[in-house]
Structure formats: C-alpha cells, structure tokens
C-alpha cells in the first residue's frame, strides 16, 4: 500500500476473485509520487499471469537493493 491505493480494482467484485481474475493497476496509474524505477519493480512484483515475475523473495529484495544503489550514484 505504498501508493495509498489498492493495486487491484475491487469495486463491486469479490476481493479474492478480483485478485485472481484481473491484472494489477500499474503504479503510475495510481500515483505519480513513486519514482519510476521503484514503480517498475513494484509492478513486476504484482505480475502473476502468465507467471510470477520474481520467483523468490530474494530476487525481489535484490531488485529493490539495485534501485537503492542506483539512487546513491
């Protein structure tokens, strides 16, 4: 909930079905306050169709660290 908005459009739907049957709303469509590199990582983490983008928490963590390291340059 880093954006302050739900990553799925849940209006009028069962929340479980919405998660299973719909794609996540991209971060830039929810807020512009998140820097683009971080938004990209978050959006990729929400991909679950046709398969999960980050296969492990360690890969997701590494992607976040890579962004942090880029910002330090």
C-alpha positions in Angstrom: 0.0 0.0 0.0 2.9 2.3 -0.6 0.8 4.3 -3.1 -2.2 4.7 -0.8 -4.4 2.8 -3.3 -5.3 -0.8 -3.8 -3.2 -2.5 -6.5 -6.4 -4.0 -7.9 -9.8 -2.5 -8.9 -12.0 -4.2 -6.3 -15.2 -2.1 -6.9 -18.2 -4.4 -7.0 -16.2 -7.6 -7.1 -15.3 -10.3 -4.6 -11.8 -9.3 -3.5 -10.4 -12.9 -4.0 -11.8 -13.2 -7.5 -10.6 -9.7 -8.4 -7.0 -10.7 -7.4 -7.3 -14.0 -9.3 -9.0 -12.7 -12.4 -7.7 -9.2 -13.0 -4.3 -7.6 -13.6 -2.9 -5.1 -11.2 -3.3 -1.4 -11.9 0.1 0.0 -12.7 1.7 2.2 -10.1 1.9 5.3 -12.3 -1.9 5.0 -12.9 -2.4 5.1 -9.1 0.1 7.8 -8.2 3.0 9.7 -9.6 4.7 10.1 -6.3 6.6 6.9 -6.7 9.9 7.2 -8.7 9.7 5.2 -12.0 12.4 2.6 -11.2 10.6 1.7 -7.9 7.3 1.7 -9.7 8.6 -0.8 -12.2 9.8 -3.2 -9.5 6.5 -3.0 -7.7 4.6 -3.5 -10.9 6.7 -6.5 -11.8 6.1 -7.9 -8.3 2.4 -7.8 -8.9 2.6 -9.8 -12.1 1.2 -13.3 -11.7 -0.1 -14.0 -15.1 1.1 -15.9 -17.2 3.7 -16.5 -14.4 5.1 -14.7 -11.4 7.9 -12.3 -12.4 10.0 -12.5 -9.2 10.4 -16.2 -8.4 11.6 -15.6 -4.9 11.6 -13.0 -2.2 15.4 -12.9 -2.5 15.1 -11.8 -6.2 12.5 -9.1 -5.3 14.8 -8.0 -2.5 17.8 -7.8 -4.9 15.7 -5.7 -7.3 14.9 -3.3 -4.5 18.5 -3.1 -3.5 19.6 -2.4 -7.1 17.3 0.6 -7.2 18.7 1.9 -3.9 22.2 1.5 -5.2 21.3 3.4 -8.4 20.0 6.3 -6.3 23.3 6.5 -4.4 25.3 7.2 -7.6 
